[in-house]
Amino acid sequence: MKCSLSRLAIKAVVLSLAVTFVFFSSLTGFVSKSYAEDQQIVATWLWNTYSIWKEKDKTLDFLGRNGINLLYLQIDVDIPSDVYSTFIREAENRGIKVHALGGSPEWVLPEQQGKLYQFIDWVNTYNNSVLPSERFNGIHLDVEPYVLPQWRSDPDKMLGLWMDTISGFVQQVKADTHLTTGVDLPVWLDRFNVPDGYGGRTTLSDWMIRRLDQISLMAYIDNAEDIIKSVSNELVEAEKASKPVIIGVETLNNNEEHSSFYAKGRSQMQSELNTVIRTLSSKSSFAGYAIHEYESWTSLKD
């Protein structure tokens, strides 16, 4: 009888622990989900680097008010390093990661690629000279060779040069650092069929996605339905590769119909973005959205 009671007591304890485990597991799942949702990326590009020097507090206040947690900051080597370190430290305190931004269409040309490696070297030299809280967390490349005349005259050659540029970029960054490698990409690269590097073929978008840590798709369209359609293939490719995709929208007055929220304004942009977020939130590859770009966004009508 004593033994039976003892066994019953043990079973009761085990059952109690099991119930407790299930309860806390469900609670942990809830907390993890909330945490993941809180980590949705909200990014913007800042091309006029003087904003962090002459208008630092104003810039940080705007970023904070609008929930920015990732900033692509263009590098201007003429700005003193302490301007960067002060800004990045204060941005970090507000929960904003800063990635060094650089690029030019010509960087894909062999005679111009030295500028890419000078850019990477500048970031590494800067990061090695400051405190951890003052460092760039990643390097973000904006290289769009399709605007060059050579793209029309010899597209196959330019595709190859672009792929070489991206490969070199990733290899050089990862040689000495763990910095996040990111690139701005248009939403139509899935039209190009290229060697996958393993004896097969794939889309150019898939090739890019698999080599980078993070992708910003320039879905420069002024309505949620077409934004979602434009990125659908890339999100599937990124899901297979377990890579995060950020959906970018435009606010500049670029005089291209239905490509910018310049005419529609801030409220309409946010409404369309909310629809994008609700629709894509179930996609594991959807990491958040980005607004191009800081200056035009600040002057966008309500």
N, C-alpha and C positions, 0 to 999 in steps of 0.2 A: 504493500500500500504506500509505503514511504517512497519507494522507487517510482510508482505510478504518479504520485503527486509531483515528484521532482520532474518527471518527464512532461507532465502537464504544464508545470511552471515554465519549463524551458520553451515549450511550444508557444505559450502565451507571450513570452518575451520576444521570440522570433517573429510571431505574428504582429506584435506591436511595432517591432523594428521595421518590418516589411511595409506596414501601413504608413509609418513615419517616412520611410524612404520614398514611397510613391508620392506622398504629399509634397515633400521637399523637392522631389524630382520635377513634379509639375510646376511648383513654384519657381524652381531654377529655370525651367524652360520658359516661363513667362518673363522672368527677369532678363534672360538672354535675348529673347525676342525684342523686348523693349530697348535693350542696349544696342542691338543691331540696328533697330529703327533710328535710334538717336545718332548713329554713326553715318547716316546717309550723307553723302558728299554734296556740299553746296559750294561751287567754285566760281571764280571769275578770273579773267585775264587783266593784268595791269601793265599796259605798254609804256605809259609815261612815268618813268621811274622817279622823276622829280617829285611826284606826289608823296613819296615816302620821306622826302627830305623837307620840302617846303610846307607840306600840308599833312604831316604825319598823323596828328591827332584826328583831324577831320577824316582822313582816309580810314584809319582804324575804327572810328566811330561808325562810319557808313558800313564797313564790312561787318562789324559786330551787330548792328541793327538789322541787317539783312541775312543774318545767319550763316555768313561765309565761314567755312572751316578749312578751305583749301584755296590758296592764292598762287596763281602763276605770275611771277614777278619778273619782268624783263630786266636783264642785266645791262647796266650802263657802267662800263669800267672807269668812267671819269668821275663817278660819284664815290666819295670816300668810303672805305670799308666800315668805319664806325657808324655810318648812316644805316647800312644794311644790318649790322649787328644789333643796333638799338631797335630798329623796326621789327626785326624777326623775333627778338626777345619779348617785346611787348605784344606782338601778334600771338606768340606761343602762349603767353599768359591769358589770352582771350580764347584759346582753343583753336587758333588758326595755324595750320601748317603752311609753309612757304616753299614752293618749288621754283628753282631758277629757270627762267624762260629765255629762250633764244632761238634764232633761226632766220633763214632767208631762202628763197627758192634756189638761188645760185649755189647753196651749200652742197647740192648733189653733184655739181660739176667737179671733176678731179682737181682742177686748178684752184678751186675755192674751198675744198674740204679741210684745208688747214685751219680755216676759221672755226669749224666745228670743234676741232680738237683744242684750239686755243680757248674756246668757251668752256669746255669741260675742265681744262687745266685751271682756268681762273676760279671756277667753283670749288675744285678740290683744294687749291691753295688757300682760298678764303676760309673754307670749312676747317682746315687744319690750323688756322690761326686764331680761331675764336672758341668760345665756350660752347658746350653741346646745345644749350638752349638758344644759341645764336646762329645755328647752322641751318642751311637749306636741307630739307628732307628729301628732295628729289630734283631731277633735272627734266624739264619739259621742253620738247622740241616742236617748233612750228616750221616745217619745211614743205612747201607746196610747189613742186616742180612743174605741175600741170599749167601754171600761168606763164611759163617760159615759151618762147617761140620754138625751141628745140622739141618741145613736147608734141607739137603738131607735125614737125618735119620728120622726126624719128622717134615715135612713141616707145618702140621696143627697147631702144637703147636707153631712153630716159627711165623706163621702168626698172631696168637693170641697175642703173646708177642710183636710183632711189632706194632699192633694196640693199645695195652695197652700203649706202649711207646709214641706213637704219641698223644694219648688222654691225658696222663699225662703231656707231654710237653706243649701242648696248654693250659691245665687247669692251670698249674703252672705259665706260662708267663702271662696269662690274669688275674690271681688272683690279681696282684698288678700293672700291667702296661698296656699300650696300644701299646706295641711294636708289629711290624709285625712278624707273625710266618711263616717261610718258611721252606721247606724241599726239598732235592734232591730226585727225584723218577725216576726209570727206566720206559721205555715206554711200558712194557709188563704186568703191573698190572691189566689191563682190562681182563686178562685171568682168574683171581681168583674171585670166587663167595663167598661173605661173608655176614653175617647179617648186615643189614643197621642201626641197633639200634632202629628201629621203628616197628619191627615185620615183616619186609620183607627182601628181599635179594637185593644185588647190587654188582657191581664190586669193587675190592679193590681200584682201581684208583679213582672211584667216592667217595668211603668212605673217602679216604685221602683228596681229593680235597675239600669236603664239610666241613672239620674240620679245614683246614688251611687258612691263609690269602693269601698265595702266593705259587705257585708250580714251581719248576725248573725241567723240564723233561730232563733227560739225553739222548737225541737223538744222541748218539755217532755213527754217520754214516757220510760218506764222500761225499754224494751227495744230492742235494735238493729234488729230487723226492722221495727218500726213507725216508728222514727226515720227509717230509710232510705226507707221508702215515703212518709213525710210531706214529704220534701224533694226528691223525685225531679223534680217539674215545675220547681221553682225552679232546680235545678242545671242543667237543660237550658236554661232561659232565660238563666241567668248565663253558661253556656258560649257561647251565641250572642252575648252582649254582651261577652264577654271580661272578666267581673267575678268577683272572688273571693267565695266564700260560706263563712262560719264557722257550724258547727252547734253550737247552744247546748243544754245540758241543765240540769235543775233539781236542786237539793239541798235546797231549803227544804221544811219541813213545811207544805204548802199544803192538806192535807185533800182533795185531788182524786185519785181512784183512778188509778193507773198514770201519773201525770204527774211524779213526782219519784223520785229515788234516795234520799230521806230514809230510807225503811224498809229498802231493800236494802243500803245501805252503800257504802263506798269501793271495796272489792275488786270487787263486782258491777258498780258503775258503770264502773270501768276496763276490766273484761272486755267489757262491752257497747260501750264506746267503741272498744276495739281492733277489734271486729268491724265497727263503722262505718268505721273508718279503712281496714281491709283491703278492704272492699267498695267504698268510694268513692275509693280512692287513684288509680284510673285516670281519674277525672273531672277535667278541667283546671280546673273551677270550684270544686272542693272545696279549700279553703285550710287547714282545720284545725277545731278544736273549741274551745268555750268552756264554762266551768262557772259556773253561777249559784247562789250567789254566794259571795264570799270567806268571810264569817263562818259561814254554814251549812256550807260545805265543810270548814272547819277543825274543826268539831265533829261531822262525819259519822262514824258508827261504822265500824270496819274490816270 
